[in-house]
Amino acid sequence: MTIALATSAALPGLGADDRRLLRALRARGLAAEPVVWEDRLFDWTAVSLCVIRSAWDYAYRRSEFLAWVERLADAVPLWNPAPVVEWNTHKQYLVDLAARGVPTVPTRVLGAGSSVTLADVLEETGWEEVILKAAVAQTGRYLMRVDPGAREAGQRHLDRLLRTEDMLAQPFMPGISDEGETSLVFLDGAFSHAVRKRPAQGPNGA
């Protein structure tokens, strides 16, 4: 079996964690190699399986990335399946999970091209402090923490980004800033391990 680990041009040799996966697969006798997802010369039909790993530039090129995912899914088994990848690359999934009874941070999705008044969002929700960030993102892309004294700056932030970006509004959760958050990882339904994530230091860390 030959496994392609899809990555980005910025990380052609994979990120540090994914290089451990590469070594682990090879140690089990599997042929595995990192491949930049947009490499037009690579023959994807020559691999047995593709696993998306370090393709972190999708946040800036989501439409192009999802078009590649759809084409690839027609040619080779893809982990995860294309519909899951599409769902997971936009944080609308937080609203979907909440609707199914999964505890999540309350989330408002503010659509690109819309005119949104931050004051109205705060009045409707009762939030005192709010986090604004891109809906297609990782590592807090376009994140801004807006306290009561910074609402005009928060409105300018929204006005600028909503021209082209779906944005999220969420209440500021002090526990995430103070203690971080814990991700629980399950493999095939069984708990494997947990990862504690802490916010970056700085005025907008949250």
PADRENSE-83676 format. One record per residue: residue number from 1; x, y, z of N, C-alpha, C in turn. Coordinates in Angstrom, 2 decimals. Each point is the difference from the previous one (the first is absolute). Example, Ala and Ser with C-alpha at 12.3 -4.5 7.8 and 13.67 -1.06 7.14 Angstrom:
// PADRENSE-83676
ATOM   pos      n.px      n.py      n.pz     ca.px     ca.py     ca.pz      c.px      c.py      c.pz
ATOM     1     13.19     -5.69      7.80     -0.89      1.19      0.00      0.90      1.20      0.00
ATOM     2     -0.35      1.05     -0.72      0.82      1.19      0.06     -0.77      1.09      0.73
***
This chain:
// PADRENSE-83676
ATOM   pos      n.px      n.py      n.pz     ca.px     ca.py     ca.pz      c.px      c.py      c.pz
ATOM     1      0.84     -1.20      0.00     -0.84      1.20      0.00      0.87      1.25      0.00
ATOM     2     -0.32      0.95     -0.86      0.69      1.28     -0.03     -0.94      1.07      0.51
ATOM     3      0.44      0.75      1.00     -0.83      1.02      0.63      0.59      1.37     -0.28
ATOM     4     -0.81      0.90     -0.53      0.40      1.39     -0.20     -0.51      0.83      1.17
ATOM     5      0.89      0.73      0.64     -0.38      0.91      1.08     -0.03      1.41     -0.59
ATOM     6     -1.19      0.52     -0.24     -0.15      1.27     -0.68      0.45      1.15      0.89
ATOM     7      0.81      0.88     -0.57      0.54      1.13      0.75     -0.07      1.24     -0.88
ATOM     8      0.53      1.11      0.50     -0.01      1.26     -0.72      1.39      0.33     -0.52
ATOM     9      0.07      0.94     -0.94      1.29      0.39     -0.55      0.90      0.62      1.06
ATOM    10     -0.60      0.60      1.03      0.79      0.59      1.08      0.62     -1.06      0.90
ATOM    11     -0.56     -1.21     -0.02      0.51     -1.10      0.83      0.17     -1.26     -0.87
ATOM    12      0.85      0.05     -1.00      0.11     -1.13     -0.93      0.45     -1.30      0.66
ATOM    13      0.70      0.12      1.13      0.44     -1.20      0.71     -0.88     -0.33      1.19
ATOM    14     -1.18      0.60      0.08     -0.98     -0.15      1.08      0.41      0.82      1.23
ATOM    15     -0.98      0.22      0.89      0.29      0.60      1.28      0.68     -1.00      0.92
ATOM    16      0.51      0.49      1.12      0.79     -0.85      0.90     -0.81     -1.21      0.49
ATOM    17     -1.25      0.20      0.39     -0.81     -1.12      0.50     -0.25     -1.02     -1.10
ATOM    18     -0.25      0.49     -1.20     -0.32     -0.92     -1.09      1.22     -0.77     -0.48
ATOM    19      1.18      0.53      0.24      1.21     -0.78     -0.33      0.10     -1.21      0.90
ATOM    20     -0.51      0.10      1.23     -0.05     -1.18      0.87     -0.91     -1.07     -0.60
ATOM    21     -1.13      0.45     -0.55     -0.91     -0.94     -0.66      0.68     -0.66     -1.19
ATOM    22      0.74      0.78     -0.77      0.71     -0.54     -1.15      0.97     -1.10      0.43
ATOM    23      0.75      0.28      1.06      0.96     -1.00      0.49     -0.72     -1.24      0.53
ATOM    24     -1.12      0.21      0.67     -0.75     -1.14      0.56     -0.55     -0.89     -1.11
ATOM    25     -0.51      0.60     -1.07     -0.51     -0.79     -1.12      1.11     -0.80     -0.66
ATOM    26      1.14      0.66     -0.21      1.12     -0.69     -0.64      0.53     -1.12      0.89
ATOM    27     -0.04      0.21      1.32      0.46     -1.03      0.92     -0.88     -1.25     -0.06
ATOM    28     -1.23      0.18     -0.44     -0.91     -1.14     -0.14      0.04     -0.60     -1.40
ATOM    29      0.97      0.44     -0.78      0.17     -0.57     -1.32     -0.88      0.60     -1.08
ATOM    30     -0.63      1.13      0.27     -0.86      0.64     -0.97      0.77      1.06     -0.77
ATOM    31     -0.26      0.10     -1.28      0.63      1.04     -0.81     -0.82      1.28      0.17
ATOM    32      0.62      1.02      0.56     -0.71      1.26      0.27      0.89      1.16     -0.39
ATOM    33     -0.61      1.04     -0.55      0.77      1.17     -0.40     -0.87      1.25      0.09
ATOM    34      0.62      1.16      0.34     -0.74      1.25     -0.03     -0.14      0.49     -1.43
ATOM    35     -1.16      0.55     -0.31     -0.25      0.54     -1.34     -0.74      1.33      0.15
ATOM    36      0.51      1.03     -0.64     -0.68      1.30      0.00     -1.31     -0.15     -0.77
ATOM    37     -1.10      0.37      0.63     -1.32     -0.29     -0.57     -0.20      0.60     -1.39
ATOM    38      0.64      1.13     -0.31     -0.21      0.66     -1.29      1.07     -0.38     -1.03
ATOM    39      0.79     -1.01      0.27      1.03     -0.45     -0.93     -0.67     -0.62     -1.23
ATOM    40      0.03      0.72     -1.11     -0.69     -0.45     -1.21      0.74     -1.14     -0.72
ATOM    41      1.24     -0.24      0.38      0.77     -1.05     -0.66     -0.11     -1.35      0.72
ATOM    42     -0.54      0.01      1.20     -0.07     -1.25      0.76     -1.17     -0.84     -0.50
ATOM    43      0.24     -1.30     -0.15     -1.03     -0.93     -0.46     -0.73     -0.57      1.21
ATOM    44     -1.12      0.60      0.33     -0.75     -0.44      1.18     -0.58     -1.40     -0.16
ATOM    45     -0.22     -0.43     -1.24     -0.56     -1.34     -0.19      1.01     -1.09      0.32
ATOM    46      1.27      0.39      0.21      1.04     -0.98      0.31      0.03     -0.37      1.48
ATOM    47     -0.78      0.69      0.84      0.01     -0.29      1.44     -1.25     -0.78      0.38
ATOM    48      0.10     -0.71      1.11     -1.12     -0.80      0.48     -0.96      0.80      0.86
ATOM    49      0.52      1.09      0.58     -0.79      0.76      0.98      0.64      1.37      0.16
ATOM    50     -0.84      1.02      0.21      0.50      1.34      0.32     -0.57      0.42      1.35
ATOM    51      0.88      0.48      0.85     -0.40      0.53      1.31      0.39      1.48      0.03
ATOM    52     -0.97      0.86      0.22      0.28      1.44      0.06      0.62      0.32      1.35
ATOM    53      1.20      0.62     -0.02      0.70      0.26      1.25      0.35      1.48      0.17
ATOM    54      1.01      0.50     -0.70      0.52      1.35      0.27     -0.40      1.01     -1.07
ATOM    55     -1.19     -0.14     -0.55     -0.47      0.90     -1.07     -0.61      1.27      0.60
ATOM    56      0.78      0.70      0.81     -0.53      1.10      0.79     -0.34      1.24     -0.82
ATOM    57      0.45      0.08     -1.24     -0.34      1.18     -0.79     -1.43     -0.03     -0.52
ATOM    58     -0.77     -1.05      0.31     -1.38     -0.06     -0.46     -0.81      1.21      0.48
ATOM    59      0.36      0.57      1.15     -0.76      1.11      0.55      0.03      1.22     -0.91
ATOM    60      1.02      0.12     -0.81      0.12      1.13     -0.90     -0.47     -0.33     -1.41
ATOM    61     -0.27     -1.30     -0.26     -0.34     -0.44     -1.35     -1.04     -1.12      0.07
ATOM    62     -1.00      0.17      0.83     -0.91     -1.10      0.28     -0.70     -0.52     -1.25
ATOM    63     -0.49      0.88     -0.85     -0.72     -0.46     -1.20      0.90     -0.85     -0.88
ATOM    64      1.23      0.46     -0.21      0.95     -0.75     -0.81      0.34     -1.33      0.66
ATOM    65      0.19      0.03      1.32      0.34     -1.22      0.72     -1.14     -1.01     -0.08
ATOM    66     -1.23      0.44      0.19     -1.13     -0.93     -0.03     -0.24     -0.55     -1.41
ATOM    67      0.30      0.80     -1.03     -0.11     -0.52     -1.36      1.00     -1.13     -0.21
ATOM    68      1.22      0.17      0.55      1.00     -1.08     -0.08     -0.47     -1.23      0.77
ATOM    69     -0.57      0.20      1.17     -0.51     -1.12      0.80     -1.04     -0.79     -0.79
ATOM    70     -0.91      0.70     -0.67     -1.03     -0.69     -0.78      0.62     -0.81     -1.13
ATOM    71      0.96      0.59     -0.71      0.65     -0.73     -1.10      0.75     -1.21      0.54
ATOM    72      0.70      0.18      1.09      0.79     -1.10      0.55     -0.88     -1.14      0.47
ATOM    73     -1.13      0.34      0.62     -0.89     -1.03      0.54     -0.56     -0.90     -1.09
ATOM    74     -0.02      0.49     -1.24     -0.45     -0.83     -1.12      1.09     -0.96     -0.48
ATOM    75      1.24      0.24      0.44      1.12     -0.77     -0.52      0.63     -0.95      1.01
ATOM    76     -0.10      0.33      1.28      0.73     -0.77      1.01     -0.75      0.11      1.34
ATOM    77      0.03     -1.04      0.83     -0.62      0.12      1.33      0.62      1.16      0.77
ATOM    78     -0.85      0.78      0.64      0.44      1.21      0.69     -0.47     -0.05      1.44
ATOM    79      0.93      0.25      0.91     -0.33      0.12      1.43      0.22      1.44      0.42
ATOM    80     -1.01      0.67      0.43     -1.40     -0.38      0.12     -0.72      0.18     -1.34
ATOM    81     -1.23     -0.54     -0.09     -0.74      0.15     -1.25     -0.25      1.47     -0.33
ATOM    82     -0.19      0.28     -1.29     -0.16      1.38     -0.46     -1.10      0.77      0.75
ATOM    83     -1.19     -0.57      0.24     -1.02      0.77      0.72      0.44      0.38      1.42
ATOM    84      0.76     -0.87      0.66      0.49      0.30      1.34      1.03      1.13     -0.06
ATOM    85      0.89     -0.05     -1.00      1.01      1.05     -0.15     -0.67      1.35     -0.22
ATOM    86     -0.99      0.03     -0.88     -0.70      1.26     -0.26     -0.66      0.54      1.27
ATOM    87     -0.68     -0.87      0.73     -0.69      0.40      1.23      0.99      0.51      1.05
ATOM    88      1.15     -0.67      0.08      0.94      0.30      1.07      0.88      1.22     -0.28
ATOM    89     -0.03      0.52     -1.23      0.85      1.15     -0.33     -0.73      1.33      0.18
ATOM    90     -1.21     -0.03      0.51     -0.75      1.23      0.28     -0.65     -0.16      1.37
ATOM    91      0.19      0.96      0.87     -0.43     -0.15      1.38     -1.50      0.14      0.21
ATOM    92     -0.75      0.00     -1.09     -1.45     -0.20      0.09     -0.28     -1.31      0.73
ATOM    93      0.99     -0.91     -0.02     -0.22     -1.29      0.67     -0.30      0.17      1.48
ATOM    94      0.47      1.09      0.62     -0.32      0.24      1.41     -1.50      0.20      0.20
ATOM    95     -0.62      0.72     -0.93     -1.45      0.20      0.06     -0.72     -1.32     -0.24
ATOM    96      0.49     -0.77     -0.97     -0.61     -1.31     -0.30      0.07     -0.93      1.22
ATOM    97      1.16     -0.02      0.67      0.15     -0.86      1.17     -0.92      0.45      1.13
ATOM    98     -0.09      1.30      0.21     -0.88      0.51      1.06     -1.45     -0.39     -0.27
ATOM    99     -0.41      0.05     -1.27     -1.37     -0.37     -0.35     -0.29     -1.47      0.28
ATOM   100      1.06     -0.80      0.08     -0.16     -1.43      0.29      0.24     -0.32      1.47
ATOM   101      0.08      1.05      0.81      0.12     -0.20      1.44      1.40     -0.16      0.52
ATOM   102      1.02      0.25     -0.84      1.38     -0.10      0.46      0.39      1.32      0.68
ATOM   103      0.54     -0.04      1.23      0.39      1.25      0.66      1.12      0.70     -0.78
ATOM   104     -0.22      1.24     -0.38      1.00      0.78     -0.72     -0.01      1.43      0.53
ATOM   105      1.00      0.77     -0.37     -0.02      1.43      0.28     -1.09      0.62     -0.86
ATOM   106     -0.91      0.80      0.57     -1.03      0.65     -0.83      0.65      0.76     -1.15
ATOM   107     -0.57     -0.14     -1.20      0.64      0.53     -1.20     -1.02      0.63     -0.93
ATOM   108      0.32      1.19     -0.47     -0.76      0.64     -1.08      0.88      0.02     -1.25
ATOM   109     -0.53     -0.49     -1.11      0.71      0.08     -1.27     -0.51      1.23     -0.73
ATOM   110      0.93      0.89     -0.37     -0.32      1.25     -0.68      0.47     -0.13     -1.44
ATOM   111     -0.94     -0.02     -0.93      0.33     -0.32     -1.38      0.73      1.09     -0.74
ATOM   112      0.92     -0.40     -0.86      0.73      0.95     -0.83     -0.98      0.83     -0.82
ATOM   113      0.26      1.30     -0.09     -0.85      0.89     -0.77     -1.16      0.57      0.78
ATOM   114     -0.19     -0.48      1.22     -1.11      0.51      0.81      0.42      1.25      0.77
ATOM   115     -1.00      0.77      0.40      0.24      1.18      0.84     -0.43     -0.36      1.40
ATOM   116      0.95     -0.11      0.89     -0.26     -0.44      1.37      0.41      1.09      0.96
ATOM   117     -0.89      0.32      0.92      0.32      0.97      1.05      0.38     -0.76      1.25
ATOM   118      1.23      0.19      0.43      0.49     -0.71      1.18     -0.88      0.30      1.21
ATOM   119     -0.44      1.23      0.13     -0.86      0.37      1.13     -1.28     -0.84      0.01
ATOM   120     -0.55     -0.28     -1.20     -1.21     -0.81     -0.06      0.28     -1.44      0.43
ATOM   121      1.16     -0.54     -0.42      0.36     -1.37      0.40      0.11     -0.08      1.52
ATOM   122      0.65      0.99      0.60      0.19     -0.02      1.45     -1.33      0.18      0.73
ATOM   123     -0.86      0.83     -0.54     -1.31      0.20      0.64     -0.85     -1.26     -0.08
ATOM   124      0.04     -0.67     -1.15     -0.81     -1.22     -0.18      0.50     -1.15      0.86
ATOM   125      1.31     -0.08      0.20      0.59     -1.14      0.70      0.23      0.26      1.49
ATOM   126      0.14      1.27      0.38      0.33      0.32      1.38      1.46     -0.17      0.33
ATOM   127      0.86     -0.19     -1.02      1.43     -0.17      0.25      0.63      1.35      0.35
ATOM   128      0.92     -0.01      0.96      0.72      1.23      0.37      1.29      0.14     -0.81
ATOM   129      0.73     -1.11     -0.10      1.23     -0.04     -0.81     -0.19     -1.03     -1.09
ATOM   130      0.52      0.29     -1.16     -0.23     -0.87     -1.15      1.32     -0.29     -0.70
ATOM   131      0.06     -1.19     -0.56      1.12     -0.39     -0.86     -0.49      0.02     -1.44
ATOM   132      0.74      0.68     -0.86     -0.27      0.01     -1.43      1.14     -0.74     -0.70
ATOM   133     -0.33     -0.85     -0.95      1.04     -0.71     -0.74     -0.60     -0.56     -1.28
ATOM   134      0.89     -0.35     -0.93     -0.44     -0.55     -1.28     -0.65     -1.37      0.21
ATOM   135     -1.03     -0.27     -0.82     -0.69     -1.29      0.08      0.78     -1.10     -0.69
ATOM   136      0.87      0.36     -0.93      0.89     -0.96     -0.65      1.40      0.36      0.46
ATOM   137      0.51     -0.77      0.93      1.25      0.43      0.65      0.57     -1.10      0.87
ATOM   138      1.26      0.23      0.36      0.64     -0.72      1.10      0.97      0.98      0.64
ATOM   139      0.44     -0.30      1.20      0.90      0.86      0.77     -0.53      1.42      0.15
ATOM   140     -1.32      0.14      0.16     -0.57      1.30      0.32      0.12      1.03     -1.11
ATOM   141     -0.19     -0.41     -1.24      0.11      0.94     -1.12     -1.01      1.14      0.16
ATOM   142      0.49      1.23     -0.07     -0.81      1.22      0.13     -0.70      0.10      1.35
ATOM   143      0.58     -0.64      1.00     -0.62      0.02      1.32      0.16      1.37      0.67
ATOM   144     -1.09      0.46      0.61      0.04      1.23      0.78     -0.90     -0.17      1.21
ATOM   145      0.54      0.29      1.16     -0.78      0.00      1.24     -0.51      1.43      0.22
ATOM   146     -1.31      0.14      0.12     -0.62      1.32      0.09     -0.62      0.15      1.39
ATOM   147      0.60      0.85      0.82     -0.59      0.30      1.30     -0.90      1.22     -0.14
ATOM   148     -0.76      0.37      1.04     -0.95      1.11     -0.14      0.63      1.31     -0.46
ATOM   149      1.28      0.20      0.26      0.64      1.25     -0.40      0.54     -0.01     -1.42
ATOM   150     -0.15     -1.12     -0.70      0.61     -0.12     -1.34     -1.04     -0.33     -1.07
ATOM   151     -1.24      0.35      0.24     -1.05     -0.41     -0.93      0.08      0.73     -1.33
ATOM   152      0.44      1.24     -0.01      0.16      0.69     -1.27      1.08     -0.66     -0.84
ATOM   153      1.11     -0.39      0.64      1.06     -0.71     -0.71     -0.50     -1.35     -0.49
ATOM   154     -0.83     -0.65      0.81     -0.57     -1.28     -0.41     -0.91      0.14     -1.21
ATOM   155     -0.77      1.08     -0.05     -0.86      0.23     -1.14      0.82      0.25     -1.26
ATOM   156      1.08      0.75      0.13      0.86      0.23     -1.16      0.62     -1.30     -0.50
ATOM   157      0.38     -0.86      0.95      0.57     -1.32     -0.33     -1.02     -0.81     -0.81
ATOM   158     -1.24     -0.02      0.45     -1.04     -0.71     -0.72     -0.26      0.60     -1.37
ATOM   159     -0.13      1.31     -0.04     -0.31      0.67     -1.27      1.06     -0.33     -1.06
ATOM   160      1.26     -0.02      0.41      1.08     -0.27     -0.94     -0.03     -1.44     -0.49
ATOM   161     -0.19     -0.95      0.91      0.13     -1.41     -0.35     -1.25     -0.59     -0.62
ATOM   162     -1.18      0.51      0.38     -1.23     -0.55     -0.55     -0.17      0.28     -1.49
ATOM   163      0.85      0.83     -0.55     -0.06      0.21     -1.45      0.29     -1.29     -0.75
ATOM   164      0.86     -0.84      0.57      0.42     -1.22     -0.71     -0.05     -1.26      0.85
ATOM   165     -0.15      0.13      1.31      0.14     -1.14      0.91     -1.28     -0.26      0.79
ATOM   166     -0.37     -1.29      0.15     -0.95     -0.36      1.05      0.72      0.16      1.33
ATOM   167     -0.67      0.60      0.97      0.61      0.23      1.30     -0.83     -0.67      1.09
ATOM   168      0.65     -0.26      1.14     -0.68     -0.54      1.18      0.00      1.04      1.11
ATOM   169     -1.09      0.01      0.74     -0.05      0.74      1.26     -0.31     -1.00      1.11
ATOM   170      0.80      0.03      1.06     -0.17     -0.89      1.13      0.24      0.77      1.29
ATOM   171     -0.62     -0.41      1.09      0.30      0.66      1.27      1.43     -0.33      0.43
ATOM   172      0.67      0.95      0.63      1.32     -0.26      0.55     -0.14     -0.96      1.16
ATOM   173      0.78     -1.10     -0.03     -0.04     -1.02      1.04      1.28      0.10      0.82
ATOM   174     -0.04      0.56      1.23      1.22      0.18      0.79      0.77     -1.29      0.23
ATOM   175     -0.70     -1.12      0.11      0.68     -1.27      0.26      0.97     -0.38     -1.11
ATOM   176     -0.34      0.34     -1.25      0.89     -0.32     -1.12      1.26      0.83      0.10
ATOM   177     -0.16      1.26      0.39      1.17      0.87      0.12      0.87     -0.38      1.19
ATOM   178     -0.64     -0.39      1.11      0.74     -0.30      1.23      0.59     -1.41      0.02
ATOM   179     -0.80     -0.97     -0.45      0.38     -1.40      0.15      0.26     -0.72     -1.33
ATOM   180     -0.42      0.60     -1.10      0.10     -0.67     -1.29     -1.18     -0.92     -0.22
ATOM   181      0.07     -0.81     -1.02     -1.07     -0.95     -0.29      0.61     -1.36     -0.29
ATOM   182     -0.75     -1.05      0.29      0.48     -1.36     -0.15     -0.73     -0.68     -1.14
ATOM   183      0.75     -0.51     -0.96     -0.56     -0.76     -1.11      0.13     -1.50      0.31
ATOM   184     -1.10     -0.72     -0.08      0.01     -1.44      0.21     -0.01     -0.69     -1.36
ATOM   185      0.93     -0.89     -0.21      0.16     -0.66     -1.29     -0.48     -1.45      0.11
ATOM   186     -0.95     -0.37     -0.86     -0.52     -1.36     -0.03      0.34     -0.62     -1.35
ATOM   187      0.44     -1.23      0.02      0.30     -0.75     -1.21     -0.91     -1.21     -0.06
ATOM   188     -0.81     -0.06     -1.05     -0.94     -1.10     -0.17     -0.90     -0.15      1.22
ATOM   189     -0.41      1.15      0.58     -0.93     -0.01      1.12      0.64     -0.19      1.36
ATOM   190      1.30     -0.25      0.05      0.68     -0.22      1.28      0.91      1.18      0.33
ATOM   191     -0.02      0.45      1.25      0.84      1.13      0.41      1.46     -0.37     -0.17
ATOM   192      0.77      0.90     -0.64      1.42     -0.23     -0.22      0.85      0.89      0.89
ATOM   193     -0.20      1.33     -0.08      0.82      0.90      0.79     -0.67      1.38      0.05
ATOM   194      0.56      0.87      0.80     -0.51      1.36      0.13      1.13      0.99     -0.22
ATOM   195     -0.36      1.19     -0.50      0.97      1.06     -0.27     -0.49      1.29      0.64
ATOM   196      0.82      0.62      0.81     -0.34      1.29      0.60      0.51      1.12     -0.90
ATOM   197     -0.89      0.86     -0.45      0.37      1.12     -0.85     -0.15      1.29      0.81
ATOM   198      1.02      0.83     -0.08     -0.03      1.27      0.71      0.06      1.15     -1.00
ATOM   199     -0.64      1.13      0.33     -0.02      1.12     -0.94      1.35      0.67     -0.12
ATOM   200      0.21      0.63     -1.16      1.22      0.79     -0.18     -0.03      1.19      0.94
ATOM   201      1.17      0.44      0.42      0.09      1.16      0.88     -0.17      1.28     -0.83
ATOM   202     -0.65      0.99      0.60     -0.19      1.27     -0.70     -1.37      0.56      0.27
ATOM   203     -0.28      1.20     -0.42     -1.26      0.65      0.32     -1.22     -0.68     -0.60
ATOM   204      0.16     -0.71     -1.11     -1.12     -0.67     -0.63     -0.02     -1.50      0.25
ATOM   205      0.89     -0.51      0.84      0.00     -1.42      0.30     -1.28     -0.40      0.70
ATOM   206     -0.64     -1.07     -0.48     -1.24     -0.47      0.61     -0.19     -1.46     -0.35
***
